[in-house]
Amino acid sequence: MAGLPLAPNSQLWATHAGGHQRIGCIYTAQDLEYHHAGVIIGPDLTWTSGRWHAHPEESRDKDLRRLTPDQYLRYALNTYRVLLTRGTHTTRIHATDTGTQRFLDQFISPAPAG
């Protein structure tokens, strides 16, 4: 489509005009702030039986898949903490695991319609 910016390289996605509808990760989001942020808590971190559980085999980072669940849990909790603090006005959160999403729904008000 003429006139639309092309998607930028991954290092620039968050600051380039073509990156406004792209998904980043901890490596591309750290040290940046956004008016509006969205965080997807993937299958690597779930809430069951009253506590967080880590699933390093579900990580998209192949180097982290070798960690034990206990080692990965500390990493995952810190990673999501960083991502959840990037939005200065709003942050939307979605968990891919249904039970985790239900747990989060207890603490987070739904976004207003409209």
C-alpha positions, -999 to 999 in steps of 0.1 A, spaced: 0 0 0 14 33 -10 22 58 17 24 34 46 57 29 63 73 -5 61 79 -24 93 112 -15 108 140 -38 119 133 -54 153 157 -31 171 137 -1 160 101 -14 161 91 6 191 103 40 179 97 38 142 64 49 126 60 14 110 63 -3 143 30 9 159 13 -25 154 42 -48 161 49 -71 190 81 -67 209 97 -86 238 117 -79 269 148 -73 248 132 -46 227 110 -30 254 135 -25 283 144 11 289 115 23 269 81 37 280 49 38 260 16 57 265 -3 24 260 12 -11 264 -1 -46 260 14 -76 277 7 -112 268 16 -136 295 24 -167 276 24 -204 285 58 -201 301 42 -186 333 9 -199 348 -10 -195 381 -23 -227 395 -28 -241 430 -23 -207 445 11 -200 431 31 -191 400 45 -220 379 73 -217 354 74 -237 322 108 -230 306 101 -254 278 75 -229 266 99 -200 264 105 -184 230 142 -179 240 160 -212 233 188 -203 257 163 -201 286 147 -235 279 177 -252 295 169 -237 329 151 -256 357 115 -244 365 128 -228 397 156 -209 379 132 -199 351 105 -187 375 127 -159 389 136 -148 354 100 -150 341 85 -130 370 111 -103 365 106 -102 328 68 -98 331 73 -72 359 94 -51 335 69 -55 306 40 -46 329 56 -13 339 63 1 304 28 17 299 26 52 313 -12 56 307 -26 22 302 -15 -14 302 -36 -43 289 -29 -78 301 -38 -111 285 -28 -145 297 -29 -174 272 -37 -198 301 -74 -196 310 -68 -202 348 -41 -175 349 -64 -151 331 -92 -158 356 -67 -151 385 -57 -118 370 -93 -108 363 -98 -107 401 -74 -78 404 -79 -59 371 -109 -40 361 -120 -46 325 -113 -18 300 -142 5 294 -162 -2 263 -158 22 234 
